[in-house]
Amino acid sequence: MTGLVLTIVGAVLIGVSLGLLGGGGSILAVPLLVYVADLPVREAIATSLLVVGVTSAVGVLPHARGGRIRWRTGLVFGAAGMAGAYAGGRLAALVPPGVLLTGFALMMLATATAMIRGRRDTGADAAPGPLPVPRVVLDGLVVGLVTGLVGAGGGFLVVPALALLGGLPMPVAVGTSLVVIAMKSFAGLAGYLSGVTVDWGLAAVVTVAAVAGSLAGGRLAGRIPADVLRRTFGWFVVAMGAFVLGGQLPAELRGDPVFWTALGGLAVVVAAGALLVAGCRRDGHRWVPSPVCRILRSAMAR
């Protein structure tokens, strides 16, 4: 019973992540279903694709009402992604589960780095023109292949592709990504169903909870500054990527308290450094003393 309650709570967070950030659903769903619901890796990935697909489709509604979706870009990207996702779902049967999860985590960390660094034109005033169709198709195929292969709905790849490469404003990239995620998730699920059985009862419970969360997250998305949204997304992905990678470590290392204490200390140092750097940014809202900022800038210049 405790496991079911935790799974439902986690599903609500999955929905909030999708509605608010345009991604992160599978980043939460796969670990949740593997480590809390105790599903086998491939069954967890297939279930996550179903949950994320339905939740993303429902989460599109508040973004559409708020005018935060580029339909042409989303539909072209999504159509290309569906082809890649179906192929990835079929290929996943040939890849060991541990390799799937490790590849999943490494992709999360690489993408998080890109999101945290950002680019200059991801703000609300970015150019409104659509992406060139060939580029959209190529990005969609690549992201779709990863989606189907590792069970990621693709938000952690789609949002950077739309915001960092395509120049869409972050709130619009978030809304548009939900269209793409829904299309690719269903295609990836179709690929998995050829060799995996889904617990439809559990999937229905998790989906209902995630949909409720996505509606709440969608209402909040338009009220949060784009830069804050992008950086929050990036650090969230870093944390989840580290968690998934930790789960793939040898059993004797996972049970060593010294290792986890050292890892926790490193995480605290990195987080503190990130907060200091953020506090020194030149936006008129600095809360870190100027001498500390000068020292940080000097250290980074070296």
Order of alpha helices (4+ residues) and beta strands (2+ residues): alpha-alpha-alpha-alpha-alpha-alpha-alpha-alpha-alpha-alpha-alpha-alpha-alpha
